[in-house]
Amino acid sequence: MKTPTKILYVGTAVADGARAGTLQSDDGRLNLTLSKPKAMGGDDGPGTNPEQLLAGAYATCFLGAMHYVAAKKRIQLSSDIKVTVKVGVGPIDYGFNFDVDIHVEGIGFDRAQTDELLHDSHRACPFSNATRDQIAVRITGN
């Protein structure tokens, strides 16, 4: 386990009601209703769910890691880059786990540069580091 040498920021959120409840950050900026998807036995209500939240957070974080890596390598990223993350959830021997697909569009580099950027970004991303060897993650890009 790699522990940060210094904590730069701490985000705090409180959930109640599980998948059919609410989620709120301590500063009130995040205030969400949660709904359980029909595929998981829920009512597919108007709220979001943990998989959508993880997908959004991972996509944002991975794009940030790409910018970090690009700055380190002194390369310019296109402003058109988009990161799409799909998070699946399913049963394992005991409980459940995630399955993740990351797709990056608009990189604009040749195949070798693209592959290197994606590899290095996966090494730098906190979400990737937190989940490495714990969940399946596939990364593609063009």
Disulfide bonds with the S-S distance in Angstrom:
none
